[in-house]
Amino acid sequence: MPPPKTPPPKTTIPHLDLFTGPTLDRIPVLTPTAQADLAVAALREARVVGFDTESKPTFRKGEKSGGP
């Protein structure tokens, strides 16, 4: 089932299941070049690839972010 297009009402939020995310054993850390090559091959075959980066937001026109 696809997620709802609008957020749930605030009164419903306390009753939702807590999202715990993936455990650290499910997050690969690539060290040897061979592992990186396998990851690149998998990404090239994926239909969609996304990246989540964390960076400080900017609030003024012309202000530059310090990056992730």
MOUR-V860519 format. One record per residue. N is the residue number from 1. RES is the residue in one letter. SS is DSSP state (@ for helix, = for strand, . for the rest). D_FIRST is the distance of its C-alpha to the first C-alpha in Angstrom with 2 decimals. Layout:
N_RES_SS_D_FIRST, N_RES_SS_D_FIRST
//
This chain:
1_M_._0.00, 2_P_._3.83, 3_P_._6.53, 4_P_._8.94, 5_K_._11.84, 6_T_._14.42, 7_P_._15.32, 8_P_._15.49, 9_P_._19.03, 10_K_@_21.51, 11_T_@_22.23, 12_T_@_18.74, 13_I_@_18.77, 14_P_._21.37, 15_H_._19.30, 16_L_._16.23, 17_D_._16.27, 18_L_._18.38, 19_F_._16.95, 20_T_._19.49, 21_G_._18.50, 22_P_._19.97, 23_T_._23.37, 24_L_@_26.38, 25_D_@_26.75, 26_R_@_23.55, 27_I_._24.96, 28_P_._27.57, 29_V_._30.82, 30_L_._32.57, 31_T_._36.31, 32_P_._38.12, 33_T_@_38.06, 34_A_@_36.75, 35_Q_@_33.51, 36_A_@_33.14, 37_D_@_33.83, 38_L_@_31.08, 39_A_@_28.59, 40_V_@_29.77, 41_A_@_29.39, 42_A_@_25.76, 43_L_@_25.01, 44_R_@_26.83, 45_E_@_24.66, 46_A_._21.33, 47_R_._19.78, 48_V_._18.96, 49_V_._20.85, 50_G_._20.76, 51_F_._23.29, 52_D_._23.24, 53_T_._26.79, 54_E_._28.38, 55_S_._31.33, 56_K_._33.34, 57_P_._32.46, 58_T_._35.24, 59_F_._36.19, 60_R_._39.26, 61_K_._39.90, 62_G_._41.41, 63_E_._40.45, 64_K_._39.37, 65_S_._36.77, 66_G_._38.12, 67_G_._35.20, 68_P_._32.83
//
